[in-house]
Amino acid sequence: MKRVHINITVTDLDRSVGFYTTLFGTGPTVLKQDYAKWMLEDPRLNLSISTRCGAPGVDHLGIQTETADELDTLAGRLKAAGEHHVDQADANCCYARGDKTWVFDPEGVAWETFHTTGVITHYGEDLGPETGAPASAA
């Protein structure tokens, strides 16, 4: 089963954590000094907020998979559609490690499809849909 992912850049993490905690009725699953994440079942959502990305607002959207096979299927769809994509194995970002495929939709919105394989102790930096560009530049 897959989960929608939204990453939002914020200017005031504490204020935003308060807002989303009230909205969802629960605190974040992960809380760091520059990052917070909610893993919700209703709605099935992975929402992350961070002060580390570009301009305030939606940074990128995504679909988180529970298995590597689901990720392979989604990445295969993007490749079959002929969309430019960037595959990343063992990426380190947002206090997590995982495999990803990045793509821009026809309007230029950055999407990541990903499967998380572990946690890391630092924020990390991965690549966005443009080879060599940090995700926050996407």
C-alpha positions as CSV (number, residue, x, y, z in Angstrom):
1,M,0.0,0.0,0.0
2,K,1.3,3.4,-0.9
3,R,1.2,6.7,1.0
4,V,1.0,10.3,-0.4
5,H,4.0,12.4,0.6
6,I,4.0,16.2,0.8
7,N,7.1,18.2,1.7
8,I,6.6,21.9,2.7
9,T,9.3,24.5,3.4
10,V,8.4,26.6,6.5
11,T,10.0,29.7,8.0
12,D,8.9,29.0,11.7
13,L,9.1,25.3,12.5
14,D,7.6,25.6,16.0
15,R,4.6,27.6,14.7
16,S,4.1,25.1,11.9
17,V,4.4,22.1,14.2
18,G,1.7,23.6,16.3
19,F,-0.6,24.2,13.3
20,Y,-0.2,20.7,11.9
21,T,-0.5,19.0,15.3
22,T,-3.8,20.8,15.8
23,L,-5.0,20.0,12.3
24,F,-4.1,16.3,12.6
25,G,-4.9,15.9,16.3
26,T,-1.5,14.3,16.9
27,G,2.1,15.4,17.2
28,P,4.8,14.6,14.7
29,T,6.3,11.1,14.4
30,V,9.7,12.7,13.9
31,L,10.8,16.0,15.4
32,K,14.2,17.6,14.9
33,Q,15.4,21.2,15.2
34,D,14.9,21.8,11.4
35,Y,12.4,19.1,10.5
36,A,9.1,17.4,11.5
37,K,7.2,14.5,9.9
38,W,3.8,13.0,10.4
39,M,3.1,9.4,9.3
40,L,-0.7,9.4,9.3
41,E,-3.1,6.5,8.6
42,D,-6.2,8.7,8.2
43,P,-5.6,10.3,5.8
44,R,-2.8,7.9,4.7
45,L,-0.2,10.7,4.4
46,N,3.5,11.3,5.0
47,L,3.7,15.1,5.6
48,S,7.1,16.6,6.3
49,I,8.0,20.2,7.0
50,S,11.5,21.7,7.1
51,T,13.3,25.0,7.3
52,R,16.1,23.6,5.1
53,C,14.6,23.7,1.6
54,G,14.1,26.7,-0.7
55,A,11.3,29.3,-0.6
56,P,8.4,28.8,1.8
57,G,5.6,26.6,0.4
58,V,5.3,23.2,-1.2
59,D,8.8,22.0,-2.1
60,H,7.8,18.7,-3.7
61,L,5.2,15.9,-3.7
62,G,5.7,12.2,-3.7
63,I,4.4,8.6,-3.3
64,Q,6.0,6.5,-0.6
65,T,6.0,2.8,-1.1
66,E,6.1,0.0,1.4
67,T,8.2,-2.3,-0.7
68,A,11.0,-2.1,-3.3
69,D,8.7,-3.9,-5.8
70,E,6.1,-1.1,-5.5
71,L,8.9,1.4,-6.1
72,D,10.1,-0.5,-9.2
73,T,6.5,-0.5,-10.5
74,L,6.1,3.3,-10.1
75,A,9.5,4.0,-11.6
76,G,8.7,1.7,-14.5
77,R,5.5,3.7,-15.2
78,L,7.5,6.9,-15.3
79,K,10.1,5.4,-17.6
80,A,7.4,3.9,-19.9
81,A,5.8,7.3,-20.2
82,G,9.1,8.6,-21.5
83,E,9.4,11.2,-18.7
84,H,12.9,12.3,-17.8
85,H,13.7,10.8,-14.4
86,V,16.6,10.4,-12.0
87,D,17.0,7.1,-10.1
88,Q,18.8,7.2,-6.7
89,A,19.9,4.2,-4.8
90,D,20.6,4.5,-1.1
91,A,19.8,8.2,-0.9
92,N,20.2,10.0,2.4
93,C,17.7,12.8,3.1
94,C,15.2,13.9,5.7
95,Y,16.8,11.8,8.5
96,A,16.1,8.7,6.3
97,R,17.8,6.4,3.9
98,G,16.1,4.9,0.8
99,D,15.8,4.4,-2.9
100,K,14.1,7.0,-5.0
101,T,13.1,8.0,-8.5
102,W,12.5,11.7,-9.2
103,V,10.6,13.3,-12.0
104,F,8.9,16.6,-13.0
105,D,5.3,16.6,-14.0
106,P,4.3,18.5,-17.2
107,E,3.8,21.7,-15.1
108,G,7.2,21.5,-13.5
109,V,6.1,20.1,-10.1
110,A,8.8,17.8,-8.6
111,W,7.6,14.3,-7.6
112,E,9.6,11.7,-5.8
113,T,8.7,8.0,-5.6
114,F,10.6,6.4,-2.8
115,H,11.0,3.4,-0.5
116,T,12.5,4.1,2.9
117,T,15.0,1.5,4.1
118,G,16.4,3.0,7.3
119,V,16.9,6.0,9.5
120,I,20.0,8.3,9.7
121,T,21.1,10.7,12.4
122,H,21.6,13.7,10.1
123,Y,19.3,15.5,7.6
124,G,21.4,14.4,4.6
125,E,21.1,15.7,1.0
126,D,19.8,13.8,-1.9
127,L,19.5,14.7,-5.6
128,G,16.3,16.1,-7.1
129,P,14.9,15.3,-10.5
130,E,17.7,17.2,-12.2
131,T,20.9,15.2,-12.0
132,G,23.2,16.9,-9.5
133,A,20.7,19.3,-8.1
134,P,19.7,19.1,-4.4
135,A,16.0,18.3,-4.0
136,S,15.3,21.7,-2.6
137,A,16.4,23.3,-5.9
138,A,13.8,21.3,-7.8
